[in-house]
Amino acid sequence: MDQANKLQYQQQVEKYLERNKVYHIFEDLLKSLIIKKPDDPIQFLINKLQEPETKKIFVVGPPGSKLRELSLTLADYLNFHIVSIGDLIEKELSKKSELSQQIQESLDKFQYVSDEIVINIALNQINHLENEKKSYIFEGFPKTQVQGLALQKEGIIPDAFLILEMSEEKIYQCCVKKLETEPFNKLNNKEDLVKNHTMEYQLNLKQVKQIYKNQYFQVDGEKNYELEDMAQLLKYKLYDNAPKRALRIVVIGPPGSGRSTLAKKLSSKYGFIYISTRELISNLINKKGTSGKEAFEKVSKGDLVDDRIVNALIKERVNQTDCQMQGFVLDGYPKTEKQLESLNELNIQATLMVIIDVADDIITRRLIQRRTDPITGVVYNSLDEADKEVRSRLIIAPNEKREVVQLRLKRWDDLKQLIDGTPKYASIIYKVSGENSKENMIEQVCYHLEKMN
């Protein structure tokens, strides 16, 4: 079977598996298998296939926001069971136990109830719902890093994690509103309490986002959304057409085309592994070995690092488990004819090759205006973007000088013509204009990627 037929056959198989949700099923089965580690994995998988499909959603937001109202609407729209950590804590308070006294002390001071108490209360309810095989929405949990890690340790992985996002000022106003209610109206130093609570909420939320960086999505809590629209958005997130299989996406384009921005966005949005040749080479240089020194000499002159070195770096990275399991987005590879030929040698059968088109004069204008901070490594699109104290130390990167830019554009044009003249890539190529806004470019590629499925 030649390469063209092999690629066509592979695409047909993948479309069949995607259409019949085979990837989705195997993803859930593998996830459960890793979490539970049963003694008899075959029987476990058979039993799992016979169980009804369930979903779990966690929703968090600032105190005093419309989180409860939103959660109730979502549960009603999706016909899910709903649980509120606030209701569970209220129920515990009614028992008048030693535990309830500890909870009351925290509430009286407008403080978070201790993680240990919240985790125990939440996990008891979650385990009950899991045993009952119910789809559910859990409102107000997890709100801290400790709570999130406890949930992970228990093997509970959200199908969706919705965060009601608000500005610091709006969070502050919500906290003030909360303090005006009956339990707190006798408290002193309310302004300090509100400031501390606002800061604590934001810090905790940042840590929770890091734990669930591939699961969470946020909605603007300051907009006047129709709650049904919110529910439809969540349903889309749960049952969307986003690719479930381990896709292999190649993003190429001229320097300064927005290639890295696009590649990072695709990786973040769909949970793919982001692979940047620039980062791989930088890491190699930092190791200060023989290959690193050789790469540094090339980079400092604005030349391409030898294909032998780049191919070895790519091969090592794409064969790692996370790339095989989650799929990956290659940023800036291939850049030469030899690298293009090496795609087959590296066993990289690209699912999609995104080519960014930008006119040479636009690229030249963009790059010769860019400046790099040699201390922080931050790149500025123009001097005007940098603070006054930083501007004096900014430099033009070696590969962004006018004569080097012209050479890089010539290489790019040669590569693009070679790809356009190779029939086997025709079915996987998607071209997008990099002359529009980055947001527009990203939206077009995401739409195309989801339409493929």
Sequence and secondary structure as in RCSB ss.txt:
>XXXX:A:sequence
MDQANKLQYQQQVEKYLERNKVYHIFEDLLKSLIIKKPDDPIQFLINKLQEPETKKIFVVGPPGSKLRELSLTLA
DYLNFHIVSIGDLIEKELSKKSELSQQIQESLDKFQYVSDEIVINIALNQINHLENEKKSYIFEGFPKTQVQGLA
LQKEGIIPDAFLILEMSEEKIYQCCVKKLETEPFNKLNNKEDLVKNHTMEYQLNLKQVKQIYKNQYFQVDGEKNY
ELEDMAQLLKYKLYDNAPKRALRIVVIGPPGSGRSTLAKKLSSKYGFIYISTRELISNLINKKGTSGKEAFEKVS
KGDLVDDRIVNALIKERVNQTDCQMQGFVLDGYPKTEKQLESLNELNIQATLMVIIDVADDIITRRLIQRRTDPI
TGVVYNSLDEADKEVRSRLIIAPNEKREVVQLRLKRWDDLKQLIDGTPKYASIIYKVSGENSKENMIEQVCYHLE
KMN
>XXXX:A:secstr
  HHHHHHHHHHHHHHHHHTTHHHHHHHHHHHHHHH  SSHHHHHHHHHHS    EEEEE  TTSSHHHHHHHHH
HHHT EEEEHHHHHHHHHTT  HHHHHHHHHHHTT    HHHHHHHHHHHHHHHHHTT  EEEES   SHHHHHH
HHHTT   SEEEEEE  HHHHHHHHHHHHTSGGGTT S HHHHHHHHHHHHHHHHHHHHHHTTTTEEEEETTS  
 HHHHHHHHHHHHS     S  EEEEE STTSSHHHHHHHHHHHHT EEEEHHHHHHHHHHHTSHHHHHHHHHHH
TT    HHHHHHHHHHHHTSHHHHHH EEEES   SHHHHHHHHHTT   SEEEEEE  HHHHHHHHHH EE TT
T  EESSGGGS HHHHTT B  GGGSHHHHHHHHHHHHHHHHHHHT GGGTTTEEEEESSS HHHHHHHHHHHHH
HT 
